[in-house]
Amino acid sequence: MVTPPSSSRTSVPQPRGRRRERRHRFSVFLAMLASRRSGVPRPASRGGPGDLDDDLVAAVRTLAPIRSVRLTTRLAAVSVTPEGGAAGVLRFPVPTPARPGLQLEVELDPSCGLDGWDRQSLRDAGRVLGLMLEPRREASVLADGREADGAAPLIGSSACMQRLRVQIERVAATDFTLLIEGETGSGKELVARQVHDLSVRHQGPFVAVNCAALVESLLEAELFGIEDRIATGVRARRGKFEAADRGTLFLDEVAELSPAAQAKLLRAVQELAVERVGGQGPRPVDIRVVVATNKCLRGLVGAGRFRADLYYRLAGVELEVPPLRRRREDILELAEYFLARHLGLRRLALSESAAEALVTYDWPGNVRELERVVERALALSREDVVGLPDLPAELTRTYAEVLQPSIAHAETMRAWGSRYARLVLERCGRNKRRACEVLGISYHTLQSYLRYQTRSTGTSVAGSGSAPAASPASSLAQPHRDTR
C-alpha cells in the first residue's frame, strides 16, 4: 500500500495552494485505490451500510485533514446542500445513475482547517467514487436491451408504482433485512434485484433461492455448504449464504419452509454466520438478506404455521408489490414493453379491441401471466395486429359476452347503450338515481335510453307511433315508476 505523505497541520489554516502538491496528493489517493484488492467502495463488515472500509478511508484522508468519511444519501442527510451540513460536516456529491443523491460525507478535524484546494480535492474524490460505483453490465445485457437472465425492469407509471420506487430507493440506502410481500407473478424478485442494484452491494453477487424447491434432507448443505469427505464421494462446496458474500441473498417463498428449516434459518440470519455440514465452527458472511412470500406471514404466525421469532426478525422493513389489477393503467405499458422485447422475432401492434380486453381482465397471474399472453400472440397471430381471436378464451370471455351479441346483430351505438342502461338499472334495484350515478349520465339521458327499443323486440323507437309488444324482453323498456 502506498504510504500517505506526511504533512504538518496547525490549528490555523495555512494556504497550501501549490498545484504540484495537490497533484501529488491526488496521485497518492488514486494509487491507494488501485492497490486495493477491490476498487469498489463497500461497507466495512463491522460498520453500518454507509461506513467505508479502512483502505478507502485512509485514501480519502490523504487529501484533507478529516476525522471520518462515509457514504450517505440526501434522504439520510441533514441538509440537501451538496457541501453543507451540520457543524464540522461537509458533503460532496457522488454522481452515479445507480444511486441518485449519493454523497461523500466527511467530518472535519476541529484542530485543522480546510482551504479551497482541500475542498476541490474532496469534490474530485466524490467524482472518482461515482465512477467506481457505476454498474458494469456489458456482459449481462443482451442486444435487445434486456438482462441476460430475462428479468424485466419495473415497468409502470401508476401512482402505486411511483410510491414503490420511492420506497425501494429509501430501502436500498440501508442494509437491513427486507421482507417483500405480493401475489404470485407480481414481480417480487424484480423488486429485490432493484434494491440490490441501487445499494452499495450492487457489484456483489445476487443469489436467488426458491425455498419451496429445497429438499428437507439437503437444506443445510444447500444453504450453508458442506465440508470435504464427510461421506464417500462428497467434496466441499459453498452454500448459498457463502455464495452471496458481499452481496444479496434472496430467499423466495420463505413461507414454504418447514418448522425445522425455519429454526436453522433464524440462527443464520440473526448471527450472519453459517456452519457447514461436517464443519468445526461458524463462518461469518457479509450479506444482505431479502425474503419474499406470496402469503401473509403475520396470518401464518397467528395460525401457528410460521415461527413468530423468525417473522419479527424478517419483518423489520416490508415492501408490498401491488397486483396488476390494482394498477390497470400499467397493463398496456407492460404489454408494449413485452412486444418490444421481441422485435427481432416479429413486429406486432395491439388492436383497440385487444387492448380493451387486456385492461378489463383481472390477471390472477399478474405480470407473469401478461408476459405469457403476449408470447402466445407473438407465436400464433397471423396478422401484424393482435386481435381478440389471438388472445386466450378465458381472457376475452367477459369482453366477448358483453359485445358479441351487439356485433352479431349489427346494433347501433344507441341500441347498445340502451341495453346496457337497462342492465345497470336492474343491478341498482331499479333505483334510477343510483343508476345515473353508476352510468355517469343525467336522469333525462337515462330516460331516453330506457324509451329506446331494440330491433330484437320487433318494435320501433318510442315516439314513432307504434306500441311496444308485450314480451319479457320488452318489459325492461316499459315505463316504470320513478323511484327517485
C-alpha positions as CSV (number, residue, x, y, z in Angstrom):
1,M,0.0,0.0,0.0
2,V,1.3,3.5,-0.8
3,T,2.2,5.5,2.3
4,P,0.4,8.8,2.5
5,P,2.6,11.8,2.6
6,S,3.2,13.4,5.9
7,S,2.3,17.0,6.4
8,S,2.2,19.2,9.5
9,R,-1.2,20.6,10.4
10,T,-1.7,23.5,12.7
11,S,-4.8,25.0,14.2
12,V,-4.6,28.0,12.0
13,P,-5.5,27.2,8.3
14,Q,-2.4,27.6,6.2
15,P,-2.8,28.1,2.4
16,R,-1.2,25.2,0.5
17,G,-2.3,26.3,-3.0
18,R,0.6,24.8,-4.9
19,R,-0.7,22.8,-7.8
20,R,2.2,20.4,-7.6
21,E,1.4,19.4,-4.1
22,R,-2.2,19.0,-4.9
23,R,-1.5,16.8,-7.9
24,H,0.9,14.7,-5.8
25,R,-1.7,14.1,-3.0
26,F,-4.3,13.2,-5.6
27,S,-2.0,10.8,-7.3
28,V,-1.3,9.1,-4.0
29,F,-5.1,8.9,-3.5
30,L,-5.6,7.2,-6.9
31,A,-2.6,4.8,-6.2
32,M,-4.1,3.7,-2.9
33,L,-7.4,3.0,-4.6
34,A,-5.6,1.0,-7.4
35,S,-3.7,-1.0,-4.8
36,R,-6.9,-2.3,-3.1
37,R,-8.0,-5.8,-3.9
38,S,-11.4,-4.5,-5.0
39,G,-11.7,-0.9,-6.2
40,V,-15.4,-0.8,-5.3
41,P,-16.4,1.1,-2.2
42,R,-18.2,-1.3,0.1
43,P,-19.4,-1.2,3.7
44,A,-17.0,-2.4,6.4
45,S,-18.0,-5.7,8.0
46,R,-18.1,-4.1,11.4
47,G,-19.9,-0.9,10.4
48,G,-23.1,0.3,9.1
49,P,-24.2,0.4,5.4
50,G,-22.6,3.8,4.9
51,D,-19.3,3.1,6.6
52,L,-16.4,2.5,4.2
53,D,-13.5,0.0,4.7
54,D,-10.3,1.2,6.2
55,D,-8.3,1.3,2.9
56,L,-10.8,3.8,1.4
57,V,-10.9,5.9,4.5
58,A,-7.1,6.1,4.5
59,A,-7.1,7.1,0.9
60,V,-9.5,9.9,1.4
61,R,-7.6,11.1,4.4
62,T,-4.6,11.8,2.2
63,L,-6.5,14.6,0.5
64,A,-7.6,16.7,3.5
65,P,-7.5,16.8,7.4
66,I,-10.7,14.9,8.2
67,R,-11.7,12.8,11.1
68,S,-14.1,10.3,9.4
69,V,-15.7,9.7,6.0
70,R,-18.8,7.8,4.9
71,L,-21.3,7.5,2.0
72,T,-24.8,8.8,2.6
73,T,-27.8,9.9,0.6
74,R,-30.0,13.0,0.6
75,L,-32.7,11.1,2.3
76,A,-30.4,10.5,5.3
77,A,-28.6,13.8,5.2
78,V,-29.4,16.7,7.5
79,S,-29.0,19.2,4.6
80,V,-29.5,18.6,0.9
81,T,-27.0,21.3,0.1
82,P,-24.1,19.5,-1.7
83,E,-21.4,21.0,0.5
84,G,-23.5,22.0,3.5
85,G,-24.3,20.1,6.7
86,A,-24.1,20.2,10.5
87,A,-21.2,21.8,12.3
88,G,-17.9,20.3,11.2
89,V,-19.5,18.1,8.5
90,L,-19.3,18.6,4.7
91,R,-21.0,16.7,2.0
92,F,-19.8,16.4,-1.6
93,P,-21.9,14.8,-4.5
94,V,-21.0,11.3,-5.7
95,P,-22.6,11.4,-9.2
96,T,-23.8,7.9,-10.2
97,P,-27.1,6.9,-12.0
98,A,-27.3,3.8,-9.9
99,R,-27.9,5.8,-6.7
100,P,-29.2,9.3,-7.2
101,G,-28.4,11.7,-4.4
102,L,-25.4,9.8,-3.1
103,Q,-22.9,12.0,-1.2
104,L,-19.5,11.7,0.4
105,E,-19.9,12.9,3.9
106,V,-16.7,13.9,5.8
107,E,-16.3,15.0,9.4
108,L,-13.7,17.7,9.8
109,D,-10.8,17.7,12.2
110,P,-11.5,20.7,14.5
111,S,-7.8,21.2,15.1
112,C,-7.2,21.9,11.4
113,G,-8.9,23.9,8.7
114,L,-9.8,23.4,5.0
115,D,-8.8,25.7,2.3
116,G,-10.1,25.9,-1.3
117,W,-7.6,23.2,-2.5
118,D,-8.8,20.7,0.1
119,R,-12.4,21.2,-0.8
120,Q,-11.7,20.8,-4.5
121,S,-9.7,17.6,-3.8
122,L,-12.7,16.1,-1.9
123,R,-15.1,17.2,-4.6
124,D,-12.9,15.4,-7.2
125,A,-12.7,12.4,-4.9
126,G,-16.5,12.2,-4.9
127,R,-16.5,12.2,-8.7
128,V,-14.0,9.3,-8.7
129,L,-16.1,7.3,-6.3
130,G,-19.1,7.9,-8.6
131,L,-17.1,6.3,-11.5
132,M,-16.2,3.4,-9.3
133,L,-19.8,2.8,-8.3
134,E,-21.0,2.7,-11.9
135,P,-22.5,-0.8,-12.6
136,R,-20.6,-2.8,-15.2
137,R,-23.2,-4.9,-17.0
138,E,-21.9,-5.0,-20.5
139,A,-21.6,-8.8,-20.4
140,S,-25.0,-9.3,-18.8
141,V,-27.1,-7.2,-21.2
142,L,-28.4,-8.6,-24.5
143,A,-28.7,-6.9,-27.8
144,D,-32.3,-6.0,-27.2
145,G,-31.5,-4.2,-24.0
146,R,-32.8,-6.7,-21.5
147,E,-30.7,-8.5,-18.9
148,A,-29.2,-11.9,-19.7
149,D,-31.5,-13.6,-17.1
150,G,-34.6,-12.3,-18.9
151,A,-35.8,-10.3,-16.0
152,A,-37.9,-7.3,-16.9
153,P,-37.4,-3.9,-15.2
154,L,-40.1,-2.4,-13.1
155,I,-42.5,-1.0,-15.7
156,G,-45.4,1.2,-14.8
157,S,-46.3,4.9,-14.3
158,S,-49.2,4.4,-11.9
159,A,-49.2,6.1,-8.5
160,C,-48.7,2.9,-6.6
161,M,-45.6,2.0,-8.7
162,Q,-44.2,5.5,-8.2
163,R,-44.6,5.0,-4.4
164,L,-43.0,1.6,-4.7
165,R,-40.0,3.1,-6.5
166,V,-39.5,5.8,-3.8
167,Q,-39.7,3.1,-1.1
168,I,-37.1,1.0,-3.0
169,E,-34.7,3.9,-3.1
170,R,-35.1,4.5,0.6
171,V,-34.6,0.8,1.5
172,A,-31.6,0.5,-0.8
173,A,-29.8,3.1,1.2
174,T,-29.8,0.8,4.2
175,D,-28.5,-2.7,4.8
176,F,-31.5,-4.0,6.8
177,T,-33.2,-7.4,6.3
178,L,-36.1,-6.8,3.9
179,L,-39.4,-8.6,3.5
180,I,-41.3,-8.4,0.2
181,E,-44.9,-9.5,0.0
182,G,-47.0,-9.8,-3.1
183,E,-49.1,-12.2,-5.2
184,T,-47.5,-14.8,-7.5
185,G,-46.2,-13.2,-10.6
186,S,-46.4,-9.6,-9.4
187,G,-42.6,-9.0,-9.6
188,K,-41.2,-9.6,-6.1
189,E,-37.8,-10.8,-7.4
190,L,-37.6,-7.7,-9.7
191,V,-38.1,-5.5,-6.6
192,A,-35.3,-7.5,-4.8
193,R,-33.0,-7.0,-7.8
194,Q,-33.8,-3.3,-7.9
195,V,-32.9,-2.9,-4.2
196,H,-29.7,-4.8,-4.8
197,D,-28.8,-2.7,-7.9
198,L,-29.3,0.6,-6.0
199,S,-27.4,-0.5,-2.9
200,V,-23.6,-0.3,-2.2
201,R,-23.6,-4.1,-2.8
202,H,-24.6,-3.8,-6.4
203,Q,-21.3,-5.2,-7.7
204,G,-21.5,-8.1,-5.4
205,P,-23.5,-11.3,-6.2
206,F,-27.3,-11.6,-6.2
207,V,-28.1,-15.2,-5.2
208,A,-31.8,-16.2,-5.5
209,V,-33.1,-19.3,-3.7
210,N,-36.5,-20.9,-4.2
211,C,-37.3,-22.2,-0.7
212,A,-40.2,-24.2,-1.9
213,A,-37.9,-26.3,-4.1
214,L,-35.4,-27.1,-1.3
215,V,-35.3,-30.8,-0.3
216,E,-35.6,-31.0,3.5
217,S,-32.7,-33.5,3.8
218,L,-30.4,-31.4,1.7
219,L,-31.5,-28.0,3.0
220,E,-28.4,-27.4,5.3
221,A,-26.0,-28.4,2.6
222,E,-27.7,-26.1,0.0
223,L,-27.9,-23.1,2.3
224,F,-24.9,-23.5,4.5
225,G,-22.5,-25.7,2.5
226,I,-20.7,-29.0,3.2
227,E,-17.2,-29.9,4.1
228,D,-14.9,-32.2,2.2
229,R,-15.0,-36.0,2.6
230,I,-17.8,-36.2,5.2
231,A,-19.2,-39.1,3.0
232,T,-17.9,-41.2,0.1
233,G,-17.5,-39.1,-3.0
234,V,-18.6,-35.8,-1.3
235,R,-16.4,-32.8,-1.9
236,A,-16.5,-29.5,-0.1
237,R,-18.6,-26.7,-1.6
238,R,-20.1,-23.4,-0.5
239,G,-23.7,-22.9,0.4
240,K,-26.0,-20.1,-0.9
241,F,-25.1,-18.0,2.2
242,E,-21.4,-18.1,1.4
243,A,-22.0,-17.6,-2.4
244,A,-23.8,-14.4,-1.6
245,D,-20.9,-13.0,0.5
246,R,-20.6,-9.2,0.0
247,G,-23.8,-9.3,-2.0
248,T,-27.5,-10.0,-1.5
249,L,-29.2,-13.3,-0.7
250,F,-32.8,-13.5,-1.9
251,L,-35.0,-16.2,-0.3
252,D,-38.2,-16.6,-2.3
253,E,-41.3,-18.4,-1.0
254,V,-39.9,-18.4,2.6
255,A,-43.3,-19.3,3.9
256,E,-42.9,-22.8,2.5
257,L,-40.0,-23.7,4.8
258,S,-40.7,-26.4,7.4
259,P,-40.5,-25.6,11.1
260,A,-37.1,-27.2,11.4
261,A,-35.8,-25.3,8.4
262,Q,-37.2,-22.0,9.9
263,A,-35.2,-22.6,13.1
264,K,-32.0,-23.1,11.1
265,L,-32.7,-20.0,9.0
266,L,-33.3,-17.9,12.1
267,R,-29.9,-18.6,13.6
268,A,-28.1,-17.9,10.3
269,V,-30.0,-14.6,9.7
270,Q,-29.6,-13.5,13.3
271,E,-25.8,-14.1,13.5
272,L,-24.9,-13.7,9.8
273,A,-22.7,-16.8,10.2
274,V,-23.1,-20.3,8.9
275,E,-21.6,-23.7,9.8
276,R,-21.1,-26.1,7.0
277,V,-22.3,-29.7,7.3
278,G,-19.4,-31.5,9.0
279,G,-17.7,-28.2,9.8
280,Q,-15.9,-27.4,13.0
281,G,-17.1,-23.8,13.5
282,P,-19.1,-20.9,12.2
283,R,-18.1,-18.9,9.1
284,P,-19.1,-15.2,9.1
285,V,-20.8,-13.9,6.0
286,D,-21.3,-10.3,4.8
287,I,-24.7,-10.4,3.1
288,R,-28.0,-8.6,3.0
289,V,-31.0,-10.9,3.4
290,V,-34.1,-10.2,1.3
291,V,-37.0,-12.6,1.7
292,A,-40.3,-12.8,-0.3
293,T,-43.6,-14.6,0.0
294,N,-47.0,-14.7,-1.7
295,K,-48.7,-15.3,1.7
296,C,-49.4,-13.2,4.7
297,L,-46.7,-14.1,7.2
298,R,-48.5,-12.4,10.0
299,G,-51.5,-14.6,9.4
300,L,-49.4,-17.7,9.3
301,V,-47.8,-16.7,12.6
302,G,-51.3,-16.4,14.1
303,A,-52.2,-19.9,12.7
304,G,-49.1,-21.4,14.2
305,R,-47.6,-22.3,10.8
306,F,-44.7,-19.8,10.9
307,R,-42.3,-19.1,13.7
308,A,-43.0,-15.8,15.4
309,D,-39.3,-15.1,16.3
310,L,-38.3,-15.6,12.6
311,Y,-41.2,-13.4,11.4
312,Y,-40.1,-10.5,13.7
313,R,-36.5,-11.0,12.6
314,L,-37.5,-10.7,8.9
315,A,-40.3,-8.2,9.0
316,G,-38.3,-5.1,10.2
317,V,-38.7,-3.4,6.8
318,E,-41.5,-4.5,4.5
319,L,-42.4,-3.7,0.9
320,E,-45.7,-4.7,-0.8
321,V,-45.8,-5.3,-4.5
322,P,-49.3,-4.3,-5.8
323,P,-51.1,-6.9,-8.1
324,L,-51.7,-6.0,-11.7
325,R,-55.4,-5.5,-11.3
326,R,-54.7,-2.6,-8.9
327,R,-52.7,-0.8,-11.5
328,R,-54.6,-1.2,-14.7
329,E,-53.1,1.9,-16.2
330,D,-49.8,0.0,-16.4
331,I,-51.2,-3.0,-18.4
332,L,-50.8,-1.6,-21.9
333,E,-47.4,-0.1,-21.0
334,L,-46.3,-3.6,-19.9
335,A,-47.8,-5.2,-23.0
336,E,-45.9,-2.8,-25.3
337,Y,-42.7,-3.5,-23.4
338,F,-43.0,-7.2,-23.9
339,L,-43.8,-6.7,-27.6
340,A,-40.8,-4.5,-28.0
341,R,-38.6,-7.2,-26.4
342,H,-39.3,-9.5,-29.3
343,L,-38.9,-7.0,-32.2
344,G,-36.2,-9.3,-33.6
345,L,-38.8,-12.1,-33.9
346,R,-41.6,-10.1,-35.4
347,R,-43.3,-6.7,-35.1
348,L,-46.8,-6.7,-33.6
349,A,-49.2,-4.0,-32.5
350,L,-52.3,-4.2,-30.3
351,S,-55.7,-3.5,-31.8
352,E,-58.1,-1.4,-29.8
353,S,-60.4,-4.3,-29.0
354,A,-57.4,-6.4,-27.8
355,A,-56.1,-3.5,-25.7
356,E,-59.6,-3.1,-24.1
357,A,-59.8,-6.8,-23.3
358,L,-56.4,-6.7,-21.6
359,V,-57.3,-3.8,-19.5
360,T,-60.7,-5.3,-18.3
361,Y,-59.2,-8.6,-17.4
362,D,-58.4,-9.2,-13.7
363,W,-55.0,-11.0,-14.3
364,P,-54.8,-13.6,-11.4
365,G,-51.3,-14.5,-12.6
366,N,-50.3,-10.8,-12.7
367,V,-47.3,-9.6,-14.8
368,R,-46.1,-13.1,-15.4
369,E,-49.4,-14.1,-17.0
370,L,-49.4,-11.0,-19.1
371,E,-46.0,-11.8,-20.5
372,R,-47.1,-15.4,-21.4
373,V,-50.2,-13.9,-23.2
374,V,-48.0,-11.6,-25.3
375,E,-45.7,-14.5,-26.2
376,R,-48.8,-16.6,-27.2
377,A,-49.9,-13.8,-29.5
378,L,-46.4,-13.5,-31.0
379,A,-46.4,-17.2,-31.8
380,L,-49.9,-17.7,-33.1
381,S,-51.1,-14.4,-34.6
382,R,-51.4,-14.4,-38.4
383,E,-51.6,-10.7,-38.8
384,D,-49.4,-7.8,-37.8
385,V,-52.1,-6.6,-35.4
386,V,-53.2,-8.6,-32.3
387,G,-56.9,-9.0,-32.3
388,L,-59.4,-10.7,-30.0
389,P,-59.0,-14.1,-31.7
390,D,-55.3,-14.0,-30.8
391,L,-56.0,-13.8,-27.1
392,P,-56.8,-16.8,-24.8
393,A,-60.5,-17.6,-24.4
394,E,-60.6,-17.1,-20.6
395,L,-59.2,-13.6,-21.1
396,T,-61.8,-12.5,-23.7
397,R,-64.8,-14.4,-22.3
398,T,-66.3,-11.5,-20.3
399,Y,-65.4,-9.0,-23.0
400,A,-67.0,-11.1,-25.7
401,E,-70.1,-11.9,-23.7
402,V,-70.8,-8.1,-23.5
403,L,-70.0,-7.1,-27.1
404,Q,-70.5,-10.2,-29.2
405,P,-74.4,-10.0,-29.3
406,S,-74.2,-6.4,-30.4
407,I,-71.6,-7.2,-33.1
408,A,-73.6,-10.2,-34.4
409,H,-76.8,-8.1,-34.7
410,A,-75.0,-5.0,-36.1
411,E,-76.6,-2.9,-33.4
412,T,-76.2,0.8,-33.3
413,M,-74.4,2.6,-30.6
414,R,-77.7,3.9,-29.2
415,A,-79.2,0.4,-29.2
416,W,-76.1,-1.0,-27.3
417,G,-76.3,1.9,-24.8
418,S,-80.0,1.3,-24.2
419,R,-79.4,-2.4,-23.4
420,Y,-76.5,-1.6,-21.1
421,A,-78.5,1.2,-19.3
422,R,-81.3,-1.3,-18.6
423,L,-78.9,-3.9,-17.2
424,V,-77.4,-1.3,-14.9
425,L,-80.9,-0.2,-13.8
426,E,-81.7,-3.9,-12.9
427,R,-78.5,-4.2,-10.9
428,C,-79.3,-1.0,-9.0
429,G,-82.6,-2.4,-7.8
430,R,-84.5,-0.2,-10.3
431,N,-83.3,2.9,-8.5
432,K,-82.9,5.4,-11.3
433,R,-80.9,7.9,-9.3
434,R,-78.3,5.3,-8.3
435,A,-78.2,4.1,-11.9
436,C,-77.5,7.6,-13.1
437,E,-74.6,7.8,-10.7
438,V,-73.2,4.5,-11.9
439,L,-73.6,5.4,-15.6
440,G,-72.4,9.0,-15.1
441,I,-75.3,10.4,-17.0
442,S,-78.3,12.7,-16.2
443,Y,-81.8,11.5,-15.4
444,H,-83.2,12.7,-18.7
445,T,-80.5,10.8,-20.6
446,L,-81.3,7.7,-18.7
447,Q,-85.0,8.1,-19.6
448,S,-84.2,8.4,-23.3
449,Y,-82.1,5.2,-23.2
450,L,-85.0,3.4,-21.4
451,R,-87.5,4.6,-24.0
452,Y,-85.4,3.3,-26.9
453,Q,-86.5,-0.2,-28.2
454,T,-84.1,-2.6,-29.9
455,R,-84.8,-4.4,-33.2
456,S,-84.9,-7.8,-31.5
457,T,-88.1,-6.9,-29.7
458,G,-89.9,-6.3,-33.0
459,T,-90.8,-2.7,-32.1
460,S,-89.7,0.7,-33.2
461,V,-88.2,3.6,-31.4
462,A,-90.6,5.1,-28.8
463,G,-92.4,8.0,-30.2
464,S,-92.8,6.6,-33.7
465,G,-96.5,5.8,-33.1
466,S,-96.2,2.1,-32.6
467,A,-97.0,0.4,-29.3
468,P,-94.4,-1.9,-27.7
469,A,-95.1,-5.6,-27.8
470,A,-95.8,-7.4,-24.6
471,S,-92.8,-9.7,-24.1
472,P,-90.3,-10.4,-21.3
473,A,-87.5,-8.8,-23.4
474,S,-89.5,-5.6,-24.0
475,S,-90.8,-5.4,-20.4
476,L,-87.5,-4.0,-19.4
477,A,-88.2,-0.9,-21.5
478,Q,-91.7,-0.3,-20.2
479,P,-92.2,3.0,-18.3
480,H,-91.5,2.4,-14.6
481,R,-92.5,4.3,-11.5
482,D,-89.9,7.0,-10.7
483,T,-88.1,5.8,-7.6
484,R,-86.1,8.9,-7.1
